[in-house]
Amino acid sequence: MKRVPYLLAWTLAVGVFAICQQNTVSNTSGNTFRAETSTTSPVSTAIVPGSKVYIEKMNGFENYLAAAFAKKKVRLVIVADEGAADYVLGGVSDEKKAGWAKIVFMGDIHSDNQASVTMIDRKTSAIVFAYAVNKKNTVHGDQTTAEACAKHLEARIEGR
């Protein structure tokens, strides 16, 4: 137990040394100089309200997402042409319907649904939104998960 503080101190020292070494470069004459760090500005991940978004095919889940955008009043315009879009929304969804045993013994017809979506800025390739949802015992399945995705996307646009 007494070795833990020494091990932590040693790990920290090695990490600091490695960071310092990354910022210095030696040339062939043995002279060492400090490498310049990049001064480029970071890529913005802000989602601009009113921008155009293309929803990729997701085995029918894209239809639920489009309807959820309207219901949750997501301030993005859905377009049918990917080339005209500012953002591309893609992802996967899965529905596990209630099995016969669950229906017969428990009288439960609800399904379990999962979905995950990612929205990418086409100009910068930056991921501006990512969300995963897991709904248990849903009556409306894909509709419920799509509405959860749309609700969180709208909250992201608002900055919440």
Secondary structure, DSSP 8 states (H G I E B T S, - for coil): -THHHHHHHHHHHHHHHHHHHHTEEE-TTS-EEE--------------TT-EEEE---TTHHHHHHHHHHHTT-S-EEES-GGG-SEEEEEEEEEE---HHHHHHH----EEEEEEEEEEETTT--EEEEEEEEEEEESSTHHHHHHHHHHHHHHHHHT-
